[in-house]
Amino acid sequence: MRIALFGATGKAGGAILRQCHAAGHELRVLARHPGAIGDADGGVTTTAGDVRELSAVSRVINGTDAVVSAIGGTTAANLAVLDQGTAAILTAMSQHGIRRIIVIQGFHLPWPGDPGNLGQHAMNAVLRMWKPQLHPDTHRMASRLRASELDWTLIRMPRLISGPADNHYRTGSLALGPWSKVTTGQVAHFTLRCLAAGEYVRGAPMIAASSRSRGDALQPPLFEVSPLSKNPSLETKE
Ligand SMILES: NC(=O)c1ccc[n+]([C@@H]2O[C@H](COP(=O)([O-])OP(=O)(O)OC[C@H]3O[C@@H](n4cnc5c(N)ncnc54)[C@H](OP(=O)(O)O)[C@@H]3O)[C@@H](O)[C@H]2O)c1
């Protein structure tokens, strides 16, 4: 598969880059600092640019089969990057006739069918106070995605920690809270699962780490993640 990836220098995006690469997918990446992305083994093409620039986004997306966005970092200097970046991505996808997109965001975003537990409300309240620019940006982005007629999946995760790719995680409508967590490798594994199997199209599953001791059903891995390349930026950091 040819995948356009946004946010590849970040925690989730980096793990997605490494797993996609290990699985043999071709990657087209947009990065503000392309030097941070290497391509020792081939298979990764990097374009310099900002995700809010439609022309750069369009160049990356043209000719791909699917798009993954793990963009983050809303600040006063990087205002509305999620909403405006997602707007540019969706516009470019429509222009080039590409339908499938996976977006990585937080479980604070409410969705029909959620348990609506205290933990999610608490997380929303914390974010609203702690990151006043990020909170509205995530909500606007989610509304924009939901209104799109493309084949989107919004993966909603709790606190992201470094960790290996495995399938010891739960997905769906989960009762999560500030105590919940998931590993970078698990988010990448689930992203690839959604891409490969067409899971959760027009859905917004949460994901969280589970443990064997809780008796969660384990699924066979889709692929083995092997050491990738001699290039440090592509090596597994989990
Ligand atoms: N980490 C968590 O615990 C957690 C939990 C729940 C939800 N989330 C959300 O999930 C998403 C992914 O999380 P993360 O921790 O992997 O994020 P991250 O490490 O902060 O990575 C953000 C990525 O977005 C890129 N980016 C930011 N502004 C950009 C711009 N204007 N143009 C192009 N690229 C830009 C960054 O590139 P640069 O290298 O150029 O900065 C980086 O690659 C974020 O939206 C985050 O808010 C995170």
The ligand as a Tripos MOL2 file, in Angstrom:
@<TRIPOS>MOLECULE
LIG
   48    52     1     0     0
SMALL
NO_CHARGES

@<TRIPOS>ATOM
      1 N1          0.9620   11.8390   23.5590 N.am      1 LIG1
      2 C1         -0.1720   11.5790   24.2170 C.2       1 LIG1
      3 O1         -0.1700   11.0940   25.3630 O.2       1 LIG1
      4 C2         -1.4950   11.8470   23.5270 C.ar      1 LIG1
      5 C3         -2.6700   11.3460   24.1010 C.ar      1 LIG1
      6 C4         -3.8790   11.5670   23.4620 C.ar      1 LIG1
      7 C5         -3.9360   12.2930   22.2770 C.ar      1 LIG1
      8 N2         -2.7950   12.8040   21.7460 N.ar      1 LIG1
      9 C6         -2.8860   13.5220   20.4640 C.3       1 LIG1
     10 O2         -2.6170   12.5870   19.4390 O.3       1 LIG1
     11 C7         -1.8530   13.1960   18.3720 C.3       1 LIG1
     12 C8         -0.5290   12.4600   18.2110 C.3       1 LIG1
     13 O3          0.1410   12.4790   19.4650 O.3       1 LIG1
     14 P1          1.7500   12.4710   19.5900 P.3       1 LIG1
     15 O4          2.0540   12.4610   21.0460 O.co2     1 LIG1
     16 O5          2.3210   11.4280   18.6840 O.co2     1 LIG1
     17 O6          2.0840   13.9340   18.9950 O.3       1 LIG1
     18 P2          3.5340   14.6170   18.8710 P.3       1 LIG1
     19 O7          4.6000   13.6760   19.3590 O.co2     1 LIG1
     20 O8          3.4290   15.9610   19.5040 O.co2     1 LIG1
     21 O9          3.7260   14.7650   17.2790 O.3       1 LIG1
     22 C9          3.0490   15.7440   16.5610 C.3       1 LIG1
     23 C10         3.4730   15.6740   15.1090 C.3       1 LIG1
     24 O10         2.7780   16.6880   14.3800 O.3       1 LIG1
     25 C11         3.7450   17.3980   13.5910 C.3       1 LIG1
     26 N3          3.3300   18.7700   13.3450 N.ar      1 LIG1
     27 C12         2.9500   19.6940   14.2520 C.ar      1 LIG1
     28 N4          2.6390   20.8490   13.6360 N.ar      1 LIG1
     29 C13         2.8380   20.6410   12.3050 C.ar      1 LIG1
     30 C14         2.6830   21.4650   11.1570 C.ar      1 LIG1
     31 N5          2.2340   22.7330   11.2740 N.pl3     1 LIG1
     32 N6          2.9570   20.9390    9.9270 N.ar      1 LIG1
     33 C15         3.4020   19.6600    9.8360 C.ar      1 LIG1
     34 N7          3.5590   18.8170   10.8900 N.ar      1 LIG1
     35 C16         3.2930   19.3180   12.1180 C.ar      1 LIG1
     36 C17         5.0160   17.3700   14.4330 C.3       1 LIG1
     37 O11         6.1100   17.6910   13.5960 O.3       1 LIG1
     38 P3          7.3890   18.5340   14.1250 P.3       1 LIG1
     39 O12         8.4430   17.4900   14.3670 O.co2     1 LIG1
     40 O13         7.7010   19.4200   12.9810 O.co2     1 LIG1
     41 O14         6.9720   19.2700   15.3620 O.co2     1 LIG1
     42 C18         4.9880   15.9180   14.8930 C.3       1 LIG1
     43 O15         5.4510   15.0690   13.8770 O.3       1 LIG1
     44 C19        -1.6850   14.6600   18.7980 C.3       1 LIG1
     45 O16        -2.6810   15.4300   18.1800 O.3       1 LIG1
     46 C20        -1.8810   14.6380   20.2990 C.3       1 LIG1
     47 O17        -2.4190   15.8780   20.7680 O.3       1 LIG1
     48 C21        -1.5660   12.5770   22.3300 C.ar      1 LIG1
@<TRIPOS>BOND
     1     1     2 1
     2     2     3 2
     3     2     4 1
     4     4     5 ar
     5     4    48 ar
     6     5     6 ar
     7     6     7 ar
     8     7     8 ar
     9     8     9 1
    10     8    48 ar
    11     9    10 1
    12     9    46 1
    13    10    11 1
    14    11    12 1
    15    11    44 1
    16    12    13 1
    17    13    14 1
    18    14    15 2
    19    14    16 1
    20    14    17 1
    21    17    18 1
    22    18    19 2
    23    18    20 1
    24    18    21 1
    25    21    22 1
    26    22    23 1
    27    23    24 1
    28    23    42 1
    29    24    25 1
    30    25    26 1
    31    25    36 1
    32    26    27 ar
    33    26    35 ar
    34    27    28 ar
    35    28    29 ar
    36    29    30 ar
    37    29    35 ar
    38    30    31 1
    39    30    32 ar
    40    32    33 ar
    41    33    34 ar
    42    34    35 ar
    43    36    37 1
    44    36    42 1
    45    37    38 1
    46    38    39 2
    47    38    40 1
    48    38    41 1
    49    42    43 1
    50    44    45 1
    51    44    46 1
    52    46    47 1
@<TRIPOS>SUBSTRUCTURE
     1 LIG1         1 GROUP 0 **** ****
